[in-house]
Amino acid sequence: MKYKKIFKPIRIGKVELRNRLIFPPISTNFADQNGKLTERFVKHYVRRAKGEIGLTIVENVTIDYPYGKKGTYSPRFDSEEFLSDWKDFTKAIHEYDSKVSVELTHPGFIEKGIGVDDLSEKKILELINIYTKAALLAKKAGFDMVEIQGAHGLLVNQFLSPLTNHRTDRWGNRTLFPVEILKEIKKFCGDDFPVTIRLAVKDTEEGGITIEEGNVIADILAKAGYDMIQADIGIGPKEYRLEPISFPEGWRAYLAEAIYPKPVPIAAVGVIRSPEVAEHILENQADMVVLGRAYLADPDWLKKVKENKVNLIRKCIGCSECIKARHDKDTAICCGVNPNVGNEVEVKEAEVKKRIAIIGCGPAGLESALVSALRGHEVHIFCEKFGGQLHEAAVPPGKDKINWLIEFFENSIKDTKNITVHPKATSKDEVTKINPDAVIIATGSRPNIPFSIESEYIHTYDEILNRKVTVKNKNVIVCGGGLVGCETAHFLSEDNSVTIIEMLDDIAPGTETLSRKVLLQQLKENKVRILVKHKIEKVEGHKLIAEDLEEGNCKIFEFDELVFALGNEPYIPFKFEGVPSYVIGDAKKVRRIIDAIHEGFNIAIKL
């Protein structure tokens, strides 16, 4: 077997896991507003366990209601009122031979203006008792172990960090709080019941826990009796723990390496997507690896590795749609590349087999092709190049993970027998020749061009990102400050002086908060000039005239090269009569990757 370390069993305390993979406590918002488990919640975790993961850790539960509630839909874990549901839950997970833990989380009281310095001795002991009662509930419910959340700026991290713990009494010993939690849990649950910790090995905010101090803390906690340590990030900007697309694969593994080895297993976290990276980390940086968003994107990740089908893994591309849903909108999580997250719809064989023609092979068309083929239909794809506008999307700096999605579709289409690709036959007549029972039109969109651009120095964004045009050492104006315009400007700013002109009062609106924050920082570092509230009126030679909407006057901007990134409009080259036709993806309405893939899945499920 190629990936021997991944599949090697390991013990956490006296509990043996069949492999070295952990599915972490990713908040889903799948519980209801009262904290009760829903069918959706259970199905989500069961599907990951079904994927042969070694250890499943349930998301941050509420152990101190309502004060310790983190999020609107946090599952309740503070009363035996919920015990029966949790028993059913662990039984369902155990059916697939996955061990299951639960993360005991308390956010603290900083949002209420109360830091750890303000807590009384009585309150601290009460909090320790809350953790202990939750651990007892977990044991009664059939959980194999519990995890203490000691990172991400939450309560235990606040005790551990010099940024937040300035106490002069015994709790000024910053490791005492997690050690006392451990002692009490072991006292009431027994030494055989493992307790693990997600540990802030380093705060990313200046003056916080250093990586050297993090190693000392890990030594103390391992010696105290914690049975496994996940090495993670502490207090600091959220992007360091909710990594947008530009963060490199496996970048947080250095935290595990800094405290490895220890007498107990050390787990590495952070943008681990491929088995090669996981295996490398297990060679000399950690004992276990955490696959969070990787298992959201493809719950059969491990099965595909075992079956030597690594090229068919649907990798998380870091699009942050899950983060946007949970953190920006406070809604149930979703996945940009896996439309089944939160639904877990079984793709069943169709009762009536059909011949389906799919025109276009961007993400919408390719997803509909794969799902249609899985249902047993005869599928014909009419297009010249797989990926559609994913190719342009993958070009800006830090966006290369999008190529993983293109590769997944290419490999999966080739691996599926009942799909025929017609790379040169893209006319309506060619489609009609196969006599389809249904036609899916997924022909995407085209750039919106407000002015004639028949000039060698005026371009559309896709010409730049497709590298049909090379621009270097020029003064460039990018018209349009949406996400595409900003990313095009970022790409051009590597070799040019770039200005973005946008009519609205801000740029990249609607982009997930942390991804936008990182993008704006990158534009700033590359000295991209940003002008908002400027309406483009006309272009005359190498001059752009725009109205300053605040001052009410027109201004002239000179340029060497001009790039239009003013959005796209649906493109439908032809229509069909006499045969059921469905328009999906950008051909229906210009949106994001997630919309295209979800729409492709949903139409194929119905055919």
Sequence and secondary structure as in RCSB ss.txt:
>XXXX:A:sequence
MKYKKIFKPIRIGKVELRNRLIFPPISTNFADQNGKLTERFVKHYVRRAKGEIGLTIVENVTIDYPYGKKGTYSP
RFDSEEFLSDWKDFTKAIHEYDSKVSVELTHPGFIEKGIGVDDLSEKKILELINIYTKAALLAKKAGFDMVEIQG
AHGLLVNQFLSPLTNHRTDRWGNRTLFPVEILKEIKKFCGDDFPVTIRLAVKDTEEGGITIEEGNVIADILAKAG
YDMIQADIGIGPKEYRLEPISFPEGWRAYLAEAIYPKPVPIAAVGVIRSPEVAEHILENQADMVVLGRAYLADPD
WLKKVKENKVNLIRKCIGCSECIKARHDKDTAICCGVNPNVGNEVEVKEAEVKKRIAIIGCGPAGLESALVSALR
GHEVHIFCEKFGGQLHEAAVPPGKDKINWLIEFFENSIKDTKNITVHPKATSKDEVTKINPDAVIIATGSRPNIP
FSIESEYIHTYDEILNRKVTVKNKNVIVCGGGLVGCETAHFLSEDNSVTIIEMLDDIAPGTETLSRKVLLQQLKE
NKVRILVKHKIEKVEGHKLIAEDLEEGNCKIFEFDELVFALGNEPYIPFKFEGVPSYVIGDAKKVRRIIDAIHEG
FNIAIKL
>XXXX:A:secstr
   HHHHS EEETTEEESSSEEE       S TTS   HHHHHHHHHHHHTT SEEEEEEEESSTTTT  STT  
B SSGGGHHHHHHHHHHHHTTT EEEEEEE   BGGGTB GGG  HHHHHHHHHHHHHHHHHHHHHT SEEEEEE
 TTSHHHHHH TTT    SGGGSTTHHHHHHHHHHHHHH TTS EEEEEEEE SSTTS  HHHHHHHHHHHHHHT
 SEEEEEE SS GGGTS  TTS TTTTHHHHHHH S SS EEE SS  SHHHHHHHHHHT SEEE SHHHHH TT
HHHHHHTT GGG        HHHIIIIIS S    SS TTTTT       SS  EEEEE  SHHHHHHHHHHHHT
T EEEEE SSTTTTHHHHT STT TTHHHHHHHHHHHHHH TTEEEESS  SHHHHHHT  SEEEE   EEE   
S   STTEEEHHHHHTTSS   S EEEEE  SHHHHHHHHHHTTTSEEEEE SSSSSSTTS HHHHHHHHHHHHH
TT EEE SEEEEEEETTEEEEEETTTTEEEEEE SEEEE   EEE      SSS EEE GGGTS   HHHHHHHH
HHHHHH 
